[in-house]
Amino acid sequence: MDKNDLLKVLAEDAYNIGFGAKKHFATYDILEKYPGWVSLVSIGIGIFALFVNFLTNNVISATLIIIGVTTIYIERYSDKKDSYCKAGVELTNLFNKMKQLYFHVKNLTNINEVIDADNERIQIVNQYNAICISKQICFSDWYAHYKFFWQHQIEWIDEQKKFRLLRDKIPLSFWAFIILVLVIGVLVFFKTKGRM
């Protein structure tokens, strides 16, 4: 493997490690914050429903119940909450090592040094695989995309990978969700328009 190939592989592995770190932090954030936000919003809507007639709608009540029930799903992960945070910290450290290795490799000229750097990369990837927790909470991918692409300094990875907004920075499942919501919205619109 030559230096340029190694730089590309380093960028790909760093992306996997960095995204993995953000996914662990996303799961931790959801476990930590979601139940509190659900309670706050539910109480707020409940108080306003006392004097705002629109909020006494059955659809809004059913939606709040469904959102409240999702906290039961989240409770299944709560016993491992701290392990997600710990894994996120360890993966961030590996991501930073990968960044240092990337810049080190950029300055190498000797093929033996490139081979040594590749061996170091392999060790970091093995550590990454050992640390990762495979079971992540629903929607952690979406949140991890936000955390990785919009909060993290990744210009050095983009130097090799050339991220694109629609292809890389927004999850495919989010696009599918948006299309589904639009189709349902159009169907509801035409159904209610037909009643008039």
C-alpha positions in Angstrom: 0.0 0.0 0.0 1.4 3.4 -0.9 1.1 6.6 1.1 -1.9 7.9 -0.9 -3.8 4.7 -0.6 -3.1 4.7 3.2 -4.4 8.2 3.5 -7.7 7.2 1.9 -8.0 4.1 4.1 -7.2 6.2 7.2 -9.9 8.7 6.3 -12.5 5.9 5.8 -11.5 4.2 9.1 -11.5 7.6 10.9 -15.0 8.3 9.5 -16.2 4.9 10.9 -14.6 5.5 14.2 -15.8 9.1 14.5 -19.3 8.3 13.4 -19.3 5.3 15.8 -18.3 7.7 18.7 -21.1 10.1 17.8 -23.6 7.2 17.5 -22.7 6.1 21.0 -23.1 9.7 22.3 -26.4 10.0 20.4 -27.7 6.9 22.1 -26.5 8.2 25.5 -28.1 11.7 24.8 -31.4 10.1 23.9 -31.5 7.9 27.0 -30.5 10.8 29.2 -32.7 13.6 27.8 -35.7 12.1 26.0 -37.8 11.0 29.0 -37.4 14.5 30.6 -38.4 16.2 27.4 -41.5 14.0 26.9 -42.6 14.7 30.5 -42.1 18.5 30.0 -43.9 18.6 26.7 -46.8 16.4 28.0 -47.3 18.5 31.1 -47.1 21.7 29.1 -49.7 20.5 26.5 -51.9 19.2 29.4 -51.9 22.6 31.1 -52.7 24.5 27.9 -55.4 21.9 27.1 -57.3 23.3 30.2 -58.1 26.5 28.3 -57.2 25.9 24.6 -59.9 23.9 23.0 -57.8 22.8 20.1 -55.5 20.8 22.4 -58.4 18.7 23.7 -58.4 16.9 20.3 -58.4 13.1 20.5 -55.6 12.9 17.9 -53.3 15.1 20.1 -54.2 13.0 23.1 -53.4 9.8 21.3 -50.1 11.2 20.0 -49.0 12.2 23.5 -49.9 8.7 24.8 -47.8 7.1 22.0 -44.9 9.4 22.7 -45.2 8.6 26.4 -45.2 4.9 25.7 -41.9 5.2 23.8 -40.3 6.0 27.1 -41.0 2.3 28.0 -38.9 1.3 25.0 -36.1 3.6 26.1 -36.1 2.1 29.6 -34.8 -1.1 28.1 -31.5 0.6 27.5 -31.2 2.7 30.6 -29.1 0.1 32.6 -26.4 0.5 30.0 -26.6 4.3 29.7 -23.2 4.9 31.2 -21.5 2.3 29.0 -22.6 4.2 25.9 -21.0 7.4 27.2 -17.8 5.5 28.2 -17.6 3.9 24.7 -18.2 7.3 23.1 -15.2 8.8 25.0 -12.9 5.9 24.2 -13.9 6.0 20.5 -13.3 9.8 20.4 -9.8 9.1 21.7 -9.3 6.6 18.9 -10.6 9.1 16.4 -8.1 11.6 17.6 -5.3 9.0 17.3 -6.4 8.3 13.8 -6.3 12.1 13.0 -2.7 12.3 14.4 -1.7 9.2 12.3 -3.3 10.8 9.2 -1.2 13.9 9.5 1.9 11.9 10.3 1.5 9.8 7.2 1.1 12.9 5.0 4.7 13.7 5.9 6.2 10.3 5.3 8.5 9.5 2.5 9.9 6.1 3.4 7.8 3.0 2.4 8.8 1.2 5.7 7.4 4.0 7.7 4.2 3.8 5.7 4.0 0.1 6.5 4.5 0.8 10.2 1.8 3.4 10.0 -0.6 0.9 8.4 0.1 -1.5 11.2 -0.8 1.2 13.7 -4.0 1.9 11.8 -4.9 -1.8 12.0 -4.4 -1.8 15.8 -6.6 1.3 16.2 -9.3 -0.4 14.1 -9.1 -3.5 16.2 -9.5 -1.4 19.3 -12.5 0.3 17.7 -14.1 -3.1 17.0 -13.6 -4.2 20.6 -15.1 -1.1 22.1 -18.3 -0.7 20.0 -21.6 -1.6 21.4 -23.7 -3.1 18.6 -27.1 -2.5 20.1 -28.0 1.2 19.6 -31.3 3.0 20.2 -33.7 3.9 17.4 -33.0 7.2 15.6 -29.4 7.3 17.0 -28.2 7.2 13.4 -30.1 10.5 12.5 -28.8 12.2 15.6 -25.3 10.8 15.0 -25.3 12.3 11.5 -26.1 15.7 13.0 -23.4 15.3 15.7 -20.7 14.1 13.2 -21.3 16.3 10.2 -22.4 19.5 11.9 -20.6 19.5 15.3 -17.4 17.6 14.6 -14.2 19.0 12.9 -13.9 16.6 9.9 -12.3 18.7 7.2 -9.3 16.4 7.2 -11.5 13.4 6.4 -13.4 15.4 3.8 -10.1 16.0 2.1 -10.1 12.3 1.1 -13.8 11.4 1.1 -15.4 14.5 -0.4 -18.7 14.3 1.5 -21.9 15.5 -0.3 -24.9 17.0 1.4 -27.6 14.8 -0.1 -25.6 11.6 -0.4 -23.6 11.6 2.9 -24.6 14.2 5.4 -28.4 13.4 5.5 -29.3 9.8 6.3 -31.2 7.9 3.5 -33.7 6.7 6.1 -34.5 10.4 6.9 -35.2 11.0 3.2 -37.5 8.0 3.1 -39.3 9.3 6.2 -39.7 12.8 4.6 -41.2 11.2 1.5 -43.5 9.1 3.5 -44.8 12.1 5.5 -45.3 14.1 2.3 -47.3 11.2 0.7 -49.4 10.9 3.8 -49.9 14.6 3.9 -51.1 14.7 0.2 -53.4 11.8 0.8 -54.9 13.4 3.9 -55.3 16.7 2.0 -57.2 15.1 -0.9 -59.3 13.0 1.5 -60.3 16.1 3.5 -60.8 18.2 0.4 -63.2 15.5 -1.0 -65.4 15.8 2.1 -65.9 19.5 1.6 
